[in-house]
Amino acid sequence: MLNVLFNMKKATVRDIVHGFAKLNQSLQPGETVEITAHGKVIGHYTKATRRRIKLPDFYKACQFGYGPTVGYRLAKPILAEDETIS
């Protein structure tokens, strides 16, 4: 916990307003920035972590000589999962 507090970056409100793209690009997923105004902490910004989706190995399925119906069966769970997220 203390390691997180000492390694936390700081940014002013002006930095956020005028340079958010650079700040966001410099952060790793899960990294936090402390936002200050007039030397007082007003909030924290944490870059969201990326959710990894494991895709089926379509190339391997094609090597076995499967037709289009196999591709549909492989893609169906991904499409169903995608609909539940949105």
PyRosetta script that sets phi, psi and omega in degrees:
from pyrosetta import init, pose_from_sequence

init()
pose = pose_from_sequence("MLNVLFNMKKATVRDIVHGFAKLNQSLQPGETVEITAHGKVIGHYTKATRRRIKLPDFYKACQFGYGPTVGYRLAKPILAEDETIS")
pose.set_psi(1, -45.1)
pose.set_omega(1, 179.7)
pose.set_phi(2, -65.3)
pose.set_psi(2, -33.1)
pose.set_omega(2, 177.6)
pose.set_phi(3, -60.2)
pose.set_psi(3, -39.8)
pose.set_omega(3, 179.2)
pose.set_phi(4, -65.7)
pose.set_psi(4, -42.2)
pose.set_omega(4, -178.0)
pose.set_phi(5, -65.9)
pose.set_psi(5, -40.7)
pose.set_omega(5, -177.4)
pose.set_phi(6, -77.2)
pose.set_psi(6, -25.0)
pose.set_omega(6, 180.0)
pose.set_phi(7, -94.6)
pose.set_psi(7, 1.9)
pose.set_omega(7, -178.0)
pose.set_phi(8, -71.3)
pose.set_psi(8, 134.0)
pose.set_omega(8, 177.7)
pose.set_phi(9, -79.9)
pose.set_psi(9, 157.7)
pose.set_omega(9, 177.2)
pose.set_phi(10, -122.2)
pose.set_psi(10, 146.0)
pose.set_omega(10, 177.0)
pose.set_phi(11, -146.4)
pose.set_psi(11, 146.0)
pose.set_omega(11, 176.9)
pose.set_phi(12, -87.5)
pose.set_psi(12, 167.8)
pose.set_omega(12, 177.6)
pose.set_phi(13, -60.7)
pose.set_psi(13, -38.0)
pose.set_omega(13, 179.2)
pose.set_phi(14, -62.2)
pose.set_psi(14, -40.9)
pose.set_omega(14, 177.2)
pose.set_phi(15, -60.3)
pose.set_psi(15, -40.7)
pose.set_omega(15, -179.7)
pose.set_phi(16, -66.2)
pose.set_psi(16, -46.1)
pose.set_omega(16, -176.5)
pose.set_phi(17, -66.0)
pose.set_psi(17, -44.1)
pose.set_omega(17, -173.5)
pose.set_phi(18, -94.9)
pose.set_psi(18, -15.0)
pose.set_omega(18, -176.5)
pose.set_phi(19, -141.4)
pose.set_psi(19, 36.4)
pose.set_omega(19, -177.2)
pose.set_phi(20, -61.7)
pose.set_psi(20, -39.9)
pose.set_omega(20, -177.7)
pose.set_phi(21, -61.1)
pose.set_psi(21, -44.9)
pose.set_omega(21, 179.1)
pose.set_phi(22, -64.9)
pose.set_psi(22, -43.5)
pose.set_omega(22, -179.9)
pose.set_phi(23, -61.6)
pose.set_psi(23, -47.7)
pose.set_omega(23, -179.2)
pose.set_phi(24, -62.4)
pose.set_psi(24, -37.4)
pose.set_omega(24, -179.3)
pose.set_phi(25, -70.1)
pose.set_psi(25, -30.9)
pose.set_omega(25, -177.7)
pose.set_phi(26, -79.2)
pose.set_psi(26, -15.3)
pose.set_omega(26, -177.9)
pose.set_phi(27, -86.9)
pose.set_psi(27, 145.1)
pose.set_omega(27, 171.5)
pose.set_phi(28, -86.9)
pose.set_psi(28, 153.0)
pose.set_omega(28, 176.2)
pose.set_phi(29, -55.7)
pose.set_psi(29, 130.0)
pose.set_omega(29, -179.2)
pose.set_phi(30, 92.0)
pose.set_psi(30, -9.6)
pose.set_omega(30, -179.4)
pose.set_phi(31, -80.2)
pose.set_psi(31, 145.4)
pose.set_omega(31, -173.9)
pose.set_phi(32, -116.1)
pose.set_psi(32, 145.3)
pose.set_omega(32, 174.7)
pose.set_phi(33, -120.7)
pose.set_psi(33, 135.3)
pose.set_omega(33, 176.9)
pose.set_phi(34, -90.1)
pose.set_psi(34, 126.5)
pose.set_omega(34, -178.0)
pose.set_phi(35, -101.1)
pose.set_psi(35, 127.2)
pose.set_omega(35, -178.2)
pose.set_phi(36, -121.4)
pose.set_psi(36, 153.3)
pose.set_omega(36, 173.3)
pose.set_phi(37, -137.0)
pose.set_psi(37, 121.1)
pose.set_omega(37, -178.1)
pose.set_phi(38, 55.7)
pose.set_psi(38, 38.1)
pose.set_omega(38, 176.6)
pose.set_phi(39, 81.4)
pose.set_psi(39, -1.9)
pose.set_omega(39, -179.9)
pose.set_phi(40, -109.7)
pose.set_psi(40, 139.8)
pose.set_omega(40, -179.7)
pose.set_phi(41, -71.7)
pose.set_psi(41, 127.4)
pose.set_omega(41, 177.7)
pose.set_phi(42, -114.8)
pose.set_psi(42, -10.5)
pose.set_omega(42, 178.8)
pose.set_phi(43, 175.1)
pose.set_psi(43, 179.5)
pose.set_omega(43, 179.1)
pose.set_phi(44, -132.3)
pose.set_psi(44, 144.0)
pose.set_omega(44, 174.1)
pose.set_phi(45, -119.7)
pose.set_psi(45, 124.8)
pose.set_omega(45, 178.1)
pose.set_phi(46, -118.1)
pose.set_psi(46, 125.7)
pose.set_omega(46, 178.4)
pose.set_phi(47, -70.9)
pose.set_psi(47, 131.0)
pose.set_omega(47, -177.3)
pose.set_phi(48, -65.3)
pose.set_psi(48, 145.5)
pose.set_omega(48, 176.0)
pose.set_phi(49, -80.8)
pose.set_psi(49, 150.3)
pose.set_omega(49, 179.9)
pose.set_phi(50, -84.6)
pose.set_psi(50, 137.7)
pose.set_omega(50, 176.9)
pose.set_phi(51, -92.9)
pose.set_psi(51, 123.0)
pose.set_omega(51, -178.6)
pose.set_phi(52, -93.3)
pose.set_psi(52, 133.2)
pose.set_omega(52, 177.7)
pose.set_phi(53, -112.0)
pose.set_psi(53, 124.5)
pose.set_omega(53, 178.1)
pose.set_phi(54, -82.1)
pose.set_psi(54, 119.3)
pose.set_omega(54, 179.9)
pose.set_phi(55, -92.0)
pose.set_psi(55, 148.7)
pose.set_omega(55, 175.4)
pose.set_phi(56, -65.2)
pose.set_psi(56, 156.1)
pose.set_omega(56, 178.8)
pose.set_phi(57, -85.4)
pose.set_psi(57, 88.6)
pose.set_omega(57, -177.6)
pose.set_phi(58, -65.3)
pose.set_psi(58, -36.2)
pose.set_omega(58, -178.8)
pose.set_phi(59, -63.0)
pose.set_psi(59, -43.4)
pose.set_omega(59, 179.9)
pose.set_phi(60, -64.1)
pose.set_psi(60, -40.0)
pose.set_omega(60, 178.9)
pose.set_phi(61, -63.7)
pose.set_psi(61, -37.1)
pose.set_omega(61, 178.8)
pose.set_phi(62, -68.7)
pose.set_psi(62, -33.1)
pose.set_omega(62, 179.7)
pose.set_phi(63, -65.5)
pose.set_psi(63, -29.2)
pose.set_omega(63, 179.4)
pose.set_phi(64, -79.5)
pose.set_psi(64, -3.9)
pose.set_omega(64, 175.9)
pose.set_phi(65, 85.5)
pose.set_psi(65, 18.8)
pose.set_omega(65, 178.6)
pose.set_phi(66, -73.7)
pose.set_psi(66, 149.5)
pose.set_omega(66, -178.7)
pose.set_phi(67, -89.7)
pose.set_psi(67, -166.7)
pose.set_omega(67, -177.0)
pose.set_phi(68, -64.5)
pose.set_psi(68, -25.6)
pose.set_omega(68, -178.9)
pose.set_phi(69, -66.7)
pose.set_psi(69, -31.8)
pose.set_omega(69, 178.0)
pose.set_phi(70, -68.5)
pose.set_psi(70, -40.5)
pose.set_omega(70, 176.7)
pose.set_phi(71, -59.8)
pose.set_psi(71, -39.8)
pose.set_omega(71, 178.0)
pose.set_phi(72, -64.7)
pose.set_psi(72, -42.9)
pose.set_omega(72, 180.0)
pose.set_phi(73, -66.1)
pose.set_psi(73, -33.9)
pose.set_omega(73, 178.0)
pose.set_phi(74, -71.1)
pose.set_psi(74, -38.0)
pose.set_omega(74, -176.6)
pose.set_phi(75, -81.0)
pose.set_psi(75, -22.6)
pose.set_omega(75, -175.8)
pose.set_phi(76, -57.7)
pose.set_psi(76, -46.9)
pose.set_omega(76, 178.6)
pose.set_phi(77, -63.4)
pose.set_psi(77, -34.4)
pose.set_omega(77, 179.0)
pose.set_phi(78, -66.9)
pose.set_psi(78, -44.4)
pose.set_omega(78, 179.7)
pose.set_phi(79, -65.1)
pose.set_psi(79, -39.9)
pose.set_omega(79, 179.5)
pose.set_phi(80, -65.4)
pose.set_psi(80, -40.7)
pose.set_omega(80, 179.1)
pose.set_phi(81, -66.7)
pose.set_psi(81, -38.6)
pose.set_omega(81, -179.3)
pose.set_phi(82, -64.0)
pose.set_psi(82, -37.1)
pose.set_omega(82, -179.3)
pose.set_phi(83, -68.1)
pose.set_psi(83, -33.1)
pose.set_omega(83, -179.4)
pose.set_phi(84, -73.7)
pose.set_psi(84, -24.3)
pose.set_omega(84, -179.2)
pose.set_phi(85, -74.0)
pose.set_psi(85, -44.3)
pose.set_omega(85, -175.1)
pose.set_phi(86, -80.7)
pose.dump_pdb("model.pdb")
